[in-house]
Amino acid sequence: MDMILFMTRECTLECRYCYVEHKYGSFMKKETAFKAIDLFIAENDGIAKLSFFGGEPLLCFDLIKDCVGYAVKKAAQKGVDIKFSIATNGTLINSETLDFFEKYNFRVEISLDGAEHSHNLNRPMRNKKNSYKEVVKNLKILKQKAGQLSVVGVISPLTVPFISQNAKHVVDELQISNYIMAADYTADWKEEDLSKVLDQFLILEEWYMEKSRKGDIFYFSVFDAHIFSHVKGGFKPGNFCDVGRKICAVSEDGKIYPCVRFAGKPQRAESYILGDVDTGFNWKKCSEISAENLKPRHQCEGCSLDGRCTTYCPCLNWDMTGSLNEIPGILCAYESMIVPIADRIARTLFEEKNPSFMKKHY
């Protein structure tokens, strides 16, 4: 079972859309982290992924170094091949962290909402510094040091007018080849906001096809994830986010949850606790959560987009509706705009036998 260590609720930013509650002054202890790693190693054979999350996990960089050293030693004893990853806001990256990422071949997921104005709108620093500048100053060398680099941007109603500008800035100007854009579905979305979203992605439709025709190799999640879902014949619950069976998150106090959104809201998530690092997994509860997640999304029955959109994410569903398999309406509205554009792109480039597109998806 892959494991995410939720290192701290503390952060250097005050993001408008943060889902972590009771944010400040809570850190994982070494004893807790090592017990979690013991569980992680015990439940894995072959290849497994250990991830670091928060809050801002690099506030616990010394502990992360201890954890990686301990995990590598324990994994070697059992013959487990560990892949490490971290989700960070990028404000604490320096030469030491860069060298560490390189040494252990870390997959790094860094948050950047786009160009400077948009990023700073939603992601102000607590010390009032310019968070955009703090993130991008090490981005060039991070691309060389990380085993794999993904940049994640969040779209909110405030940044809707700049969606296309932000995508082009990150992919073209900052030369990031893997850009994941996702909406903050918890925001107060209005109908006029969604209309502007559509306009922006129509602009990006032309941009995507132009880049593909130039032979650029890039991944833009908004379109590519939906194209991929078609190529693979659609997805079912559990294909990606198989909570309770293939993935879990350990909070800073040692409780085990299905994923980080649950760890971020512990009071709401009490009924979803899967165990703790002292007593281990509650496998009966794990089975119950897994079974709940694998149930069909009945709201999707009869929909032509069933299996094509992100309704398979139980954590988002739970955060929005309180149920792993009840779909928030805003998600359906958003996806119903995006999937037809992605299909039109795919149909056009497939008919052209575009080399960049064919290499990416076939």
Buried (B, 14 or more C-beta within 10 A) or exposed (E): BBBBBBBBBBBBBBBBBBBBEEBEEBBBEEEBBBBBBBBBBEBBEEEBBBBBBBBBBBBBBEBBBBBBEBBBEBBEEEEBEBBBBBBBBBBBBEEEBBEBBBEBEBBBBBBBBBBBEBBBBBBBBEEEEEBBEBBBBBBEEBBEBBBEBBBBBBBBBBBBBBBBBBBBBBBEEBEBBBBBBBBBBBBEBEEEBBEBBBEBBEBBBEBBBEBBBEEEEBBBBBBBBBBBBBEEEBBEBBEBBBBBBBBBBBBBBBBBBBBBBBBBBBEBBEEBBBBBBEEBBBEEBBEBBBEBBBEEBEBBEEBEBBBBBBBBBBBBBBBBBEEBBBBBEBBBBBBBBBBBBBBBBBEBBBEEEBEBBEEBBE
